[in-house]
Amino acid sequence: MTAELWLPWLLLLWPLWLSRRPEARCPLWMRRSLLLLLTWLSLSYLHWRVAASLNLSGPLTAALSVLLLLAEGWLLLSGLLPLLLAWRRFSDGRPEADAAQVQWQASSWRPTVDVLIPTCGEPLPVLERCLRACSQLHYPHKQLWVLDDAGRAEVAELAARYGAGYQHRPQRRHAKAGNLNAGLPLGSGELVAVFDADFVPQQHFLERTIGLLLDPQVALVQTPQHFFNADPVMRNLTMEAWLLPDEESFYRWIEPVRSAWDAVVCAGTSFLVRRAALEDVGGFVEQAISEDLVTGMALASRGWKLRYLGEKLSAGLAAETMLDFVRQRQRWASGTLQALRLRQGPLRLRGLRPGQRLAYLEGALHWFNTVPRLLLLLMPLSIGLLGVLPVLLTDAAVLGKLMPLWIALLLSTGWLNRGSRHALLADLPGWALAVPLAATVLASLWGRVQPFRITPKHRVQGRGGIAPVLALPLLVLLGLNGLNLAQILRHLSSGGRSAGGWLGLAWGGLTLLGLLVALRACRDPAAGDPSPWLALPLQASLRGMDANGRFVEHSVAIEALSETGVALAPGAWPQDGKTAWLELRIASAPGLPTLSLAPQAQSCSRLSWAWERGPADAREQFLRWLYGRPGAWPQRQAPPEWRALLALLLRLISPGREPQRLSLVPQQLPVPGTPGW
């Protein structure tokens, strides 16, 4: 065996060894060495693809072979860009926030803060959840403002109930950016906090972020977006325990990396900004669909510093159906690509340093990747349906080029992004977005920009199913892939022994798996209760009245909590089905009152709250504890990829979902001694 074959396999021992220790606790040279290894393997693979793998035996074959090379080359080279950006030392901002908070508390600076809550038709329970949490922010020098683009009288009443100012502008020009700009003159606070109407800040949000603005050059502090309901991909695949949302990778890896280049992305919610900095750039950029991204770039170009604090200080609602999820991503893609043409975008904006410009451009290039991904999804069809082999493979190339690169990426991706996503598994459900996102990208290249559209939230889904606009492309691709595999199998069964047949079989098989996963991810279940359920193991005691009128108590284990009720752990329900349980006391949460239950005498592990029967402030106290206590949202780690992939395969062959299954998002238990305990 030549060195060209065994050397890449020997080098794979390095990422395998690195994966035993978290990246955040490793010295910088270890990350850099892995980045160099991935770069060398990628460039070595591309060199072989250009020099020895093209099939130029005919016009059609040559065209498809070159097209495949261009798709692979784009994906690999664009994938090297975030590796280049990760060369610098970076921080998630928490150590800096700790030091800044101490310094701020020792100072006399207590700036006034205007808290802006833009809303446009969100359901009242969603908006009230946000308003309640904003009114409970510990910081006293604040004023809340509800900016209502729907002009509902009930929203004005809700704002007054929580002591918030209210404004409705008759002309809804420039969507969210226009709404925020219209609300800025209402107050005079030195700082401005912005929360989307479906987000709930923790009580210490302002105390954790204001200190970072002690530096007069800091314009904005951005915190992560976290969600207290599972996104449709996780929920529809019943993989909440195995998958993490896409946002985890962005806020745990991409934002900290960009912060090292002073190119933090403003995410539109859960941020604190200096009013003087906003005035310096003329307010939120109204020409942009992604006003948050473009406004952040405008601030950076004027010399202002943007800081990132990677601490989950708020949580909101993710899209609730797969169609809403796809349309949300289409809007993000369209807005990011529109920024490339704007005067305030990364290509034309003056004042950005080269590193900042490159970091912002990388975010736009990410969306272009959907087109070559779609080409890779379609390319195996050429082997069976057209009889064209788009790449010339040899055993030596597979063993010395393809496999080492693929395995290195599998071993390295989760380590580099600090356990926020898998390498392969995270992409399989994403195939559901391949056709819609590719269409959006191509439309953006022609100058079509999607209008700003709010993602619907908190809706009762009486009937489940798949949106036809999502199902049709997947079914067509499944049909074509089935025909392709049938042709390949027919060729192999007739005595054909070409390498192309076996390549097409393996490639088509993986494509078939991805399409089946994508189709399963698009099937939304029926949902009668839109309230999110939070997995929180707690000990509690039930108090009720038995059939003889005597009060009885029973210790139980809690599996999950929501605004509407409690779910007991399997096997925790008392066997006596004649007792009407009336109250629940959560022993693991000192400070919470006894919570009244709706009278029930059934062997069901789920009970509903009866807020009208308890103390007047019991519901407010419970919801403050449920959403607002510090440290409630954990920093989860993605499980090992092989185990998660096995779990996914089992779900593909398993029968349908349990009709009453809860989709749970985990919370952390309170830590003794911390606020909220």
C-alpha positions as CSV (number, residue, x, y, z in Angstrom):
1,M,0.0,0.0,0.0
2,T,1.4,3.4,-1.0
3,A,1.8,6.4,1.3
4,E,-0.9,8.1,-0.7
5,L,-3.4,5.5,0.5
6,W,-2.4,4.9,4.1
7,L,-1.3,8.5,5.1
8,P,-4.9,9.9,5.1
9,W,-6.2,7.0,7.2
10,L,-3.3,7.5,9.7
11,L,-4.2,11.2,10.0
12,L,-7.8,10.3,10.9
13,L,-6.5,9.2,14.3
14,W,-6.1,12.9,15.1
15,P,-9.8,14.0,14.9
16,L,-10.7,10.7,16.5
17,W,-8.4,11.5,19.5
18,L,-9.6,15.2,19.6
19,S,-13.3,14.1,19.9
20,R,-12.5,12.7,23.4
21,R,-12.3,16.2,24.8
22,P,-14.6,19.2,24.3
23,E,-13.2,21.8,21.8
24,A,-13.9,24.7,24.2
25,R,-11.4,23.2,26.6
26,C,-8.7,22.5,24.1
27,P,-5.8,24.9,23.3
28,L,-6.1,26.9,20.1
29,W,-3.4,25.0,18.3
30,M,-5.5,21.8,18.4
31,R,-8.4,23.5,16.5
32,R,-6.0,25.0,14.0
33,S,-4.3,21.7,13.4
34,L,-7.7,20.1,12.6
35,L,-8.6,23.0,10.3
36,L,-5.4,22.4,8.4
37,L,-6.1,18.7,8.2
38,L,-9.6,19.3,6.8
39,T,-8.3,21.9,4.3
40,W,-5.6,19.5,3.1
41,L,-8.0,16.6,2.7
42,S,-10.5,18.8,0.8
43,L,-8.0,20.3,-1.5
44,S,-6.4,16.9,-2.1
45,Y,-9.8,15.5,-3.0
46,L,-10.6,18.4,-5.3
47,H,-7.2,18.0,-7.0
48,W,-8.0,14.4,-7.8
49,R,-11.5,15.4,-9.0
50,V,-10.1,17.9,-11.5
51,A,-7.1,15.8,-12.6
52,A,-8.4,12.2,-12.8
53,S,-12.2,11.8,-12.2
54,L,-13.9,13.7,-15.1
55,N,-15.7,11.6,-17.6
56,L,-15.3,13.4,-21.0
57,S,-16.4,10.5,-23.2
58,G,-19.3,12.4,-24.8
59,P,-21.0,15.9,-24.8
60,L,-23.8,15.0,-22.4
61,T,-21.5,12.9,-20.2
62,A,-18.9,15.7,-20.1
63,A,-21.5,18.4,-19.3
64,L,-22.9,16.4,-16.3
65,S,-19.4,15.5,-15.1
66,V,-18.3,19.1,-15.1
67,L,-21.6,20.2,-13.5
68,L,-21.1,17.6,-10.7
69,L,-17.5,18.8,-10.2
70,L,-18.6,22.5,-10.0
71,A,-21.3,21.5,-7.4
72,E,-18.8,19.6,-5.2
73,G,-16.2,22.2,-5.6
74,W,-18.5,25.0,-4.6
75,L,-19.7,23.1,-1.5
76,L,-16.1,22.2,-0.4
77,L,-14.5,25.6,-1.0
78,S,-17.4,27.5,0.5
79,G,-17.1,25.1,3.5
80,L,-13.5,26.1,3.9
81,L,-14.5,29.7,4.4
82,P,-16.0,29.2,7.9
83,L,-12.9,27.1,8.7
84,L,-10.7,30.1,7.7
85,L,-12.8,32.4,9.9
86,A,-12.5,29.9,12.9
87,W,-8.7,30.3,12.8
88,R,-8.9,33.2,15.3
89,R,-9.4,32.7,19.0
90,F,-13.0,33.4,19.9
91,S,-15.3,33.5,22.9
92,D,-19.0,33.0,23.5
93,G,-18.9,36.3,25.5
94,R,-19.9,34.9,28.9
95,P,-16.5,35.5,30.6
96,E,-16.6,39.1,29.3
97,A,-20.2,39.5,30.4
98,D,-19.3,38.3,33.9
99,A,-16.5,40.8,34.3
100,A,-18.6,43.6,32.7
101,Q,-21.5,42.9,35.1
102,V,-19.3,43.2,38.1
103,Q,-17.9,46.4,36.8
104,W,-21.3,47.8,36.0
105,Q,-22.7,47.0,39.4
106,A,-19.8,48.8,41.0
107,S,-20.5,51.9,38.9
108,S,-23.3,54.5,39.2
109,W,-24.4,54.2,35.6
110,R,-28.1,53.1,35.5
111,P,-29.3,54.0,32.0
112,T,-33.0,54.1,31.1
113,V,-34.2,51.4,28.8
114,D,-37.1,51.4,26.3
115,V,-38.3,47.9,25.7
116,L,-39.9,47.7,22.3
117,I,-42.3,44.8,21.5
118,P,-43.3,44.9,17.8
119,T,-46.5,42.9,17.0
120,C,-48.7,42.3,14.0
121,G,-51.6,40.0,14.7
122,E,-50.0,37.5,17.0
123,P,-52.5,35.6,19.2
124,L,-53.2,37.4,22.5
125,P,-51.9,34.6,24.7
126,V,-48.5,34.8,22.9
127,L,-48.3,38.5,23.2
128,E,-49.3,38.4,26.9
129,R,-46.6,35.9,27.6
130,C,-44.1,38.3,26.2
131,L,-45.6,41.4,28.0
132,R,-45.8,39.6,31.3
133,A,-42.1,38.6,31.2
134,C,-40.9,42.0,30.0
135,S,-42.9,43.7,32.9
136,Q,-41.1,41.3,35.3
137,L,-37.6,42.2,34.2
138,H,-35.7,43.0,37.4
139,Y,-34.2,46.2,36.1
140,P,-36.4,49.2,37.4
141,H,-35.4,51.9,34.9
142,K,-37.4,50.6,32.0
143,Q,-40.4,51.5,30.0
144,L,-42.4,49.0,27.8
145,W,-43.8,49.9,24.4
146,V,-46.2,47.8,22.4
147,L,-45.9,48.6,18.7
148,D,-49.1,47.2,17.2
149,D,-49.3,47.1,13.4
150,A,-52.6,45.3,13.6
151,G,-54.4,48.0,15.5
152,R,-56.4,45.8,17.8
153,A,-58.3,47.3,20.7
154,E,-57.7,44.2,22.9
155,V,-53.9,44.7,22.4
156,A,-54.2,48.3,23.7
157,E,-56.1,47.0,26.7
158,L,-53.4,44.3,27.3
159,A,-50.6,46.9,27.1
160,A,-52.4,49.1,29.6
161,R,-52.8,46.1,32.0
162,Y,-49.0,45.6,32.1
163,G,-48.1,49.3,32.3
164,A,-46.8,49.5,28.7
165,G,-47.2,52.3,26.3
166,Y,-49.1,51.6,23.1
167,Q,-48.9,52.8,19.5
168,H,-50.7,51.8,16.3
169,R,-49.5,53.4,13.0
170,P,-52.3,53.4,10.4
171,Q,-49.9,53.0,7.5
172,R,-47.8,49.8,7.9
173,R,-44.9,50.8,5.7
174,H,-41.6,49.0,5.7
175,A,-42.9,46.1,7.8
176,K,-41.0,45.4,11.1
177,A,-38.2,48.0,10.4
178,G,-40.8,50.7,9.9
179,N,-42.7,49.7,13.0
180,L,-39.5,49.8,15.2
181,N,-38.5,53.2,13.7
182,A,-42.0,54.6,14.4
183,G,-41.7,53.4,18.0
184,L,-38.2,54.9,18.7
185,P,-39.4,58.5,19.2
186,L,-42.0,57.4,21.8
187,G,-39.3,57.0,24.5
188,S,-36.1,58.7,25.4
189,G,-34.2,55.8,27.0
190,E,-30.5,55.7,26.5
191,L,-30.7,52.0,25.6
192,V,-33.3,50.1,23.6
193,A,-34.2,46.4,24.0
194,V,-36.2,44.6,21.3
195,F,-38.2,41.4,21.8
196,D,-40.4,39.8,19.2
197,A,-44.0,39.3,20.4
198,D,-43.5,35.5,20.8
199,F,-40.3,35.8,22.9
200,V,-40.0,35.6,26.7
201,P,-37.0,37.2,28.3
202,Q,-35.6,35.9,31.6
203,Q,-35.9,38.2,34.6
204,H,-32.2,39.1,34.6
205,F,-31.8,39.8,30.9
206,L,-31.0,43.5,31.3
207,E,-28.7,43.0,34.2
208,R,-26.6,40.5,32.2
209,T,-26.4,42.7,29.1
210,I,-26.1,46.4,30.2
211,G,-22.6,45.9,31.6
212,L,-21.3,45.2,28.1
213,L,-22.4,48.7,27.0
214,L,-20.2,50.4,29.6
215,D,-17.7,50.6,26.7
216,P,-19.0,53.7,24.9
217,Q,-18.0,52.2,21.5
218,V,-20.3,49.2,22.0
219,A,-23.5,49.7,20.1
220,L,-25.3,46.4,20.4
221,V,-25.4,43.2,22.5
222,Q,-27.0,40.2,20.8
223,T,-28.1,37.1,22.7
224,P,-29.2,33.7,21.3
225,Q,-32.6,32.8,20.0
226,H,-33.8,29.7,21.9
227,F,-37.2,28.0,21.4
228,F,-39.4,26.4,24.0
229,N,-41.2,24.2,21.4
230,A,-39.6,21.7,19.1
231,D,-39.3,22.7,15.5
232,P,-41.3,20.6,13.0
233,V,-38.4,18.6,11.9
234,M,-37.6,17.4,15.4
235,R,-41.3,16.9,16.3
236,N,-42.4,15.2,13.1
237,L,-39.6,12.7,13.3
238,T,-40.1,12.2,17.0
239,M,-36.4,13.0,17.4
240,E,-36.6,15.7,20.1
241,A,-34.1,13.8,22.3
242,W,-31.7,13.2,19.4
243,L,-31.7,16.3,17.2
244,L,-30.9,19.9,18.0
245,P,-32.5,22.8,16.1
246,D,-30.5,24.6,13.4
247,E,-30.2,27.7,15.5
248,E,-28.0,25.9,18.0
249,S,-25.2,25.7,15.5
250,F,-25.6,29.3,14.5
251,Y,-25.6,30.7,18.1
252,R,-23.0,28.3,19.5
253,W,-20.5,28.3,16.7
254,I,-21.1,30.8,13.9
255,E,-21.9,33.9,16.1
256,P,-18.9,33.4,18.4
257,V,-16.6,32.9,15.4
258,R,-17.9,36.1,13.7
259,S,-17.6,38.0,17.0
260,A,-13.8,37.4,16.7
261,W,-13.9,39.4,13.5
262,D,-16.2,42.1,14.9
263,A,-19.0,40.9,12.6
264,V,-21.7,39.8,15.0
265,V,-25.1,39.3,13.3
266,C,-28.1,41.1,14.8
267,A,-30.8,38.5,14.9
268,G,-33.9,40.8,15.2
269,T,-34.9,39.9,18.7
270,S,-33.5,39.6,22.2
271,F,-30.9,42.3,21.8
272,L,-30.0,45.6,23.5
273,V,-28.8,48.5,21.5
274,R,-27.6,52.1,22.2
275,R,-30.0,54.7,21.0
276,A,-27.2,57.0,19.9
277,A,-25.8,54.3,17.7
278,L,-29.1,53.7,16.0
279,E,-29.5,57.4,15.4
280,D,-26.0,57.5,13.9
281,V,-27.1,55.1,11.1
282,G,-30.6,56.5,10.7
283,G,-32.5,53.9,12.6
284,F,-33.3,50.4,11.4
285,V,-32.7,50.0,7.7
286,E,-36.2,50.0,6.1
287,Q,-35.3,48.9,2.6
288,A,-34.2,45.5,3.8
289,I,-36.4,42.4,4.4
290,S,-33.7,41.3,6.9
291,E,-33.6,44.6,8.7
292,D,-31.7,43.2,11.7
293,L,-28.8,41.8,9.6
294,V,-28.4,45.0,7.5
295,T,-28.7,47.4,10.5
296,G,-26.0,45.4,12.3
297,M,-23.7,45.8,9.3
298,A,-24.5,49.5,9.1
299,L,-23.4,49.9,12.7
300,A,-20.2,48.0,12.2
301,S,-19.3,50.1,9.1
302,R,-19.6,53.2,11.3
303,G,-17.0,51.9,13.7
304,W,-19.4,50.8,16.4
305,K,-18.7,47.5,18.2
306,L,-21.2,44.7,18.3
307,R,-21.0,42.2,21.1
308,Y,-22.3,38.6,21.4
309,L,-23.3,37.0,24.6
310,G,-23.9,33.3,24.1
311,E,-26.2,32.8,27.1
312,K,-29.8,31.8,26.6
313,L,-31.5,34.7,28.2
314,S,-34.9,34.4,26.4
315,A,-37.0,31.8,24.5
316,G,-39.6,32.0,21.8
317,L,-41.8,30.0,19.6
318,A,-40.4,28.1,16.6
319,A,-42.5,27.5,13.5
320,E,-45.3,25.1,14.3
321,T,-45.8,23.4,10.9
322,M,-43.3,22.3,8.3
323,L,-44.8,24.6,5.7
324,D,-44.3,27.6,8.0
325,F,-40.8,26.4,8.8
326,V,-39.9,26.2,5.1
327,R,-41.5,29.6,4.4
328,Q,-39.6,31.1,7.3
329,R,-36.3,29.8,5.8
330,Q,-37.2,31.1,2.4
331,R,-37.8,34.6,3.9
332,W,-34.4,34.5,5.6
333,A,-32.7,33.4,2.4
334,S,-34.4,36.0,0.4
335,G,-33.6,38.8,2.9
336,T,-30.0,37.8,3.2
337,L,-29.5,37.6,-0.6
338,Q,-31.3,40.9,-1.0
339,A,-28.7,42.5,1.3
340,L,-26.1,41.8,-1.4
341,R,-27.7,44.4,-3.7
342,L,-28.4,47.0,-1.0
343,R,-26.1,50.0,-0.4
344,Q,-25.9,48.9,3.2
345,G,-25.1,45.3,2.2
346,P,-21.7,43.5,2.6
347,L,-20.7,44.1,-1.0
348,R,-21.2,47.9,-1.2
349,L,-21.1,49.1,2.3
350,R,-18.1,51.4,3.0
351,G,-16.2,51.3,6.2
352,L,-16.2,47.5,6.7
353,R,-12.8,45.9,7.3
354,P,-11.8,43.0,5.0
355,G,-12.4,40.4,7.8
356,Q,-15.8,41.9,8.6
357,R,-16.8,41.9,5.0
358,L,-15.7,38.3,4.5
359,A,-17.6,37.2,7.6
360,Y,-20.8,38.8,6.5
361,L,-20.4,37.5,2.9
362,E,-20.0,34.0,4.2
363,G,-23.6,34.2,5.6
364,A,-24.9,35.0,2.2
365,L,-22.9,32.3,0.5
366,H,-24.5,29.7,2.9
367,W,-27.8,30.2,1.1
368,F,-26.3,29.7,-2.3
369,N,-25.3,26.2,-1.2
370,T,-28.9,25.0,-1.6
371,V,-28.5,24.9,-5.5
372,P,-25.4,22.6,-5.6
373,R,-27.0,20.5,-2.9
374,L,-30.1,20.0,-5.1
375,L,-27.8,19.1,-8.0
376,L,-26.1,16.4,-5.9
377,L,-29.6,15.1,-5.0
378,L,-30.5,14.9,-8.8
379,M,-27.2,13.6,-10.1
380,P,-27.5,9.9,-9.3
381,L,-30.5,9.8,-11.6
382,S,-28.1,10.1,-14.6
383,I,-26.6,6.7,-13.9
384,G,-29.8,4.6,-14.2
385,L,-32.1,6.8,-16.3
386,L,-29.5,8.3,-18.7
387,G,-26.8,5.6,-18.6
388,V,-24.3,8.4,-17.9
389,L,-21.5,8.0,-15.2
390,P,-20.7,11.6,-14.1
391,V,-17.5,10.6,-12.2
392,L,-14.8,8.1,-12.8
393,L,-14.0,6.2,-9.6
394,T,-11.2,3.8,-8.8
395,D,-10.7,1.7,-5.7
396,A,-7.6,3.8,-4.9
397,A,-9.5,7.0,-5.2
398,V,-12.3,5.8,-2.9
399,L,-9.9,4.6,-0.3
400,G,-7.4,7.4,-0.5
401,K,-9.5,10.5,-1.3
402,L,-13.2,10.1,-0.8
403,M,-13.5,8.0,2.3
404,P,-10.8,9.8,4.4
405,L,-12.5,13.2,3.7
406,W,-16.0,11.9,4.4
407,I,-14.9,10.2,7.7
408,A,-12.9,13.3,8.7
409,L,-15.9,15.5,8.3
410,L,-18.1,13.1,10.3
411,L,-15.5,13.0,13.1
412,S,-14.8,16.7,13.1
413,T,-18.1,18.6,12.6
414,G,-19.6,17.9,16.0
415,W,-16.4,18.7,17.7
416,L,-15.8,22.0,15.9
417,N,-19.3,23.3,16.4
418,R,-19.2,22.3,20.1
419,G,-21.8,19.6,20.0
420,S,-24.5,21.8,18.5
421,R,-25.2,19.5,15.5
422,H,-24.4,16.3,13.7
423,A,-22.5,16.1,10.4
424,L,-24.7,13.8,8.4
425,L,-27.9,13.5,10.3
426,A,-28.6,17.3,10.4
427,D,-28.6,17.4,6.6
428,L,-31.0,14.5,5.9
429,P,-34.2,16.2,7.1
430,G,-32.9,19.4,5.3
431,W,-33.6,17.7,2.0
432,A,-37.2,18.7,2.5
433,L,-36.0,22.3,2.0
434,A,-33.9,21.6,-1.1
435,V,-36.4,22.4,-3.8
436,P,-38.1,25.4,-2.1
437,L,-34.8,27.0,-1.0
438,A,-33.2,26.5,-4.4
439,A,-36.2,28.1,-6.0
440,T,-35.9,31.1,-3.6
441,V,-32.2,31.5,-4.3
442,L,-32.7,31.4,-8.1
443,A,-35.6,33.9,-7.8
444,S,-33.4,36.2,-5.7
445,L,-30.7,36.1,-8.4
446,W,-33.4,37.5,-10.8
447,G,-34.2,40.2,-8.4
448,R,-37.4,38.8,-6.8
449,V,-37.6,39.5,-3.1
450,Q,-40.1,37.7,-0.9
451,P,-42.4,40.1,1.0
452,F,-42.1,40.2,4.8
453,R,-44.4,37.7,6.2
454,I,-44.9,36.9,9.9
455,T,-44.7,33.2,10.8
456,P,-48.0,32.1,12.3
457,K,-47.8,30.9,15.9
458,H,-50.0,29.3,18.6
459,R,-52.5,27.7,16.2
460,V,-54.7,24.7,16.8
461,Q,-53.9,22.1,14.1
462,G,-57.2,20.1,14.0
463,R,-55.9,17.9,11.2
464,G,-52.4,16.7,10.5
465,G,-50.9,15.9,7.1
466,I,-48.5,17.1,4.5
467,A,-48.8,20.4,2.6
468,P,-49.1,19.5,-1.1
469,V,-46.5,22.1,-2.1
470,L,-43.9,20.3,0.0
471,A,-45.0,16.7,-0.8
472,L,-45.2,17.0,-4.6
473,P,-41.5,17.7,-5.2
474,L,-40.5,14.9,-2.8
475,L,-42.9,12.4,-4.3
476,V,-41.6,13.2,-7.8
477,L,-38.0,12.8,-6.7
478,L,-38.9,9.6,-4.9
479,G,-40.6,8.3,-8.1
480,L,-37.6,9.2,-10.3
481,N,-35.2,7.7,-7.8
482,G,-37.2,4.5,-7.7
483,L,-37.1,4.2,-11.5
484,N,-33.3,5.0,-11.4
485,L,-32.6,2.2,-8.8
486,A,-34.8,-0.3,-10.8
487,Q,-32.8,0.4,-13.9
488,I,-29.5,0.0,-12.1
489,L,-30.7,-3.3,-10.5
490,R,-31.9,-4.6,-13.9
491,H,-28.5,-3.8,-15.3
492,L,-26.6,-5.5,-12.5
493,S,-28.9,-8.6,-12.5
494,S,-28.4,-9.1,-16.2
495,G,-24.7,-9.6,-15.7
496,G,-23.4,-6.0,-15.7
497,R,-20.4,-5.5,-13.5
498,S,-19.5,-1.9,-14.1
499,A,-18.3,0.2,-11.2
500,G,-20.9,2.8,-12.2
501,G,-23.7,0.4,-11.4
502,W,-22.5,-0.2,-7.8
503,L,-21.8,3.6,-7.4
504,G,-25.3,4.4,-8.6
505,L,-26.8,1.8,-6.3
506,A,-25.0,3.2,-3.2
507,W,-25.6,6.8,-4.2
508,G,-29.3,6.2,-5.1
509,G,-29.8,4.3,-1.8
510,L,-28.5,7.2,0.3
511,T,-30.7,9.5,-1.8
512,L,-33.7,7.3,-1.2
513,L,-33.0,7.3,2.5
514,G,-32.8,11.1,2.6
515,L,-36.0,11.6,0.6
516,L,-37.9,9.2,2.9
517,V,-36.6,11.1,6.0
518,A,-37.6,14.4,4.3
519,L,-41.1,13.2,3.5
520,R,-41.6,11.9,7.1
521,A,-40.4,15.3,8.4
522,C,-43.1,17.0,6.4
523,R,-46.0,15.1,7.9
524,D,-47.4,17.3,10.7
525,P,-49.5,15.7,13.4
526,A,-52.8,17.1,14.6
527,A,-52.3,19.4,17.6
528,G,-55.2,20.4,19.8
529,D,-53.2,22.3,22.4
530,P,-50.7,24.8,21.0
531,S,-49.1,25.4,24.4
532,P,-45.5,24.3,24.6
533,W,-44.6,21.4,27.0
534,L,-41.3,21.5,28.9
535,A,-39.5,18.3,30.0
536,L,-38.7,19.0,33.6
537,P,-38.3,16.0,36.0
538,L,-39.6,17.1,39.4
539,Q,-41.0,15.5,42.6
540,A,-44.5,16.4,43.7
541,S,-47.4,15.4,45.8
542,L,-51.1,15.1,44.7
543,R,-53.9,15.9,47.1
544,G,-57.4,14.9,46.4
545,M,-60.6,13.4,47.7
546,D,-61.5,9.7,47.5
547,A,-64.9,8.2,47.0
548,N,-65.6,8.3,50.7
549,G,-65.0,12.1,50.9
550,R,-61.6,11.8,52.7
551,F,-58.6,13.8,51.7
552,V,-55.7,11.7,50.5
553,E,-52.1,12.4,49.3
554,H,-49.9,10.6,46.9
555,S,-46.2,11.3,45.9
556,V,-45.6,11.4,42.1
557,A,-42.9,12.1,39.6
558,I,-43.5,14.8,37.1
559,E,-42.3,14.4,33.5
560,A,-43.4,17.7,32.0
561,L,-45.1,21.0,32.7
562,S,-47.0,23.5,30.5
563,E,-49.2,26.6,31.0
564,T,-52.2,24.3,30.8
565,G,-51.3,21.3,32.9
566,V,-48.9,18.7,34.2
567,A,-47.8,15.3,32.8
568,L,-46.8,12.7,35.2
569,A,-43.9,10.2,34.6
570,P,-44.9,6.8,33.2
571,G,-46.1,4.6,36.1
572,A,-46.5,7.5,38.5
573,W,-50.3,7.7,38.3
574,P,-52.1,6.3,41.4
575,Q,-54.0,3.1,40.7
576,D,-57.1,4.3,42.6
577,G,-59.2,5.6,39.7
578,K,-62.0,6.9,42.0
579,T,-60.0,9.7,43.6
580,A,-60.6,13.3,42.3
581,W,-57.2,14.9,42.5
582,L,-57.6,18.6,43.3
583,E,-54.1,20.0,44.1
584,L,-50.5,19.5,43.3
585,R,-47.5,20.7,45.3
586,I,-44.2,20.6,43.5
587,A,-41.7,19.7,46.2
588,S,-38.6,20.3,44.0
589,A,-39.6,23.9,43.4
590,P,-39.6,25.8,46.8
591,G,-41.5,29.1,46.5
592,L,-44.2,27.9,44.2
593,P,-47.7,27.8,45.7
594,T,-49.9,24.8,45.7
595,L,-51.5,24.5,42.3
596,S,-55.1,23.7,41.8
597,L,-56.1,21.0,39.4
598,A,-59.3,20.4,37.4
599,P,-61.2,17.7,39.2
600,Q,-60.6,14.4,37.5
601,A,-61.1,10.7,38.3
602,Q,-59.4,9.0,35.4
603,S,-56.3,6.9,35.0
604,C,-54.6,9.5,32.8
605,S,-51.1,10.7,33.3
606,R,-52.0,14.3,32.3
607,L,-53.9,16.8,34.5
608,S,-55.1,20.3,33.7
609,W,-54.6,23.4,35.9
610,A,-57.7,25.1,37.4
611,W,-56.3,28.6,37.8
612,E,-59.6,30.1,38.8
613,R,-59.8,27.9,41.9
614,G,-56.4,28.9,43.4
615,P,-54.9,32.1,44.7
616,A,-55.2,35.1,42.4
617,D,-51.5,35.4,41.8
618,A,-50.8,31.6,41.5
619,R,-50.7,31.6,37.7
620,E,-48.4,34.6,37.5
621,Q,-46.0,33.1,40.0
622,F,-46.0,29.8,38.2
623,L,-45.4,31.3,34.8
624,R,-42.7,33.6,36.1
625,W,-40.9,30.5,37.5
626,L,-41.6,28.4,34.3
627,Y,-40.1,30.9,31.8
628,G,-38.3,33.6,33.7
629,R,-36.0,32.0,36.1
630,P,-32.2,32.3,35.3
631,G,-30.5,29.3,33.8
632,A,-33.7,27.5,32.8
633,W,-32.6,26.7,29.2
634,P,-29.8,24.1,29.0
635,Q,-26.8,24.0,26.6
636,R,-27.5,20.5,25.2
637,Q,-25.0,18.3,23.4
638,A,-25.9,16.4,20.3
639,P,-25.8,12.7,21.0
640,P,-23.3,10.5,19.1
641,E,-24.2,10.5,15.4
642,W,-24.3,6.7,15.0
643,R,-26.8,6.4,17.8
644,A,-28.9,9.2,16.5
645,L,-28.9,7.8,13.0
646,L,-29.9,4.4,14.4
647,A,-32.8,6.0,16.3
648,L,-33.9,7.7,13.1
649,L,-33.8,4.5,11.1
650,L,-35.9,2.8,13.7
651,R,-38.5,5.6,13.5
652,L,-38.7,5.2,9.7
653,I,-39.7,1.6,10.0
654,S,-41.8,1.9,13.2
655,P,-45.6,2.4,13.1
656,G,-47.2,5.8,13.4
657,R,-46.9,8.2,16.3
658,E,-48.7,7.7,19.6
659,P,-51.8,9.9,19.3
660,Q,-51.3,11.6,22.7
661,R,-47.5,11.9,22.5
662,L,-46.1,15.1,23.9
663,S,-43.4,17.0,22.0
664,L,-41.1,18.0,24.8
665,V,-38.3,20.6,25.0
666,P,-36.0,20.1,28.0
667,Q,-35.5,22.6,30.8
668,Q,-32.9,22.6,33.5
669,L,-33.7,22.2,37.2
670,P,-33.1,25.3,39.2
671,V,-29.7,25.4,40.9
672,P,-29.9,25.9,44.7
673,G,-28.9,29.4,45.7
674,T,-29.7,31.0,42.3
675,P,-32.5,33.5,41.8
676,G,-35.7,31.7,41.0
677,W,-35.0,28.7,43.2
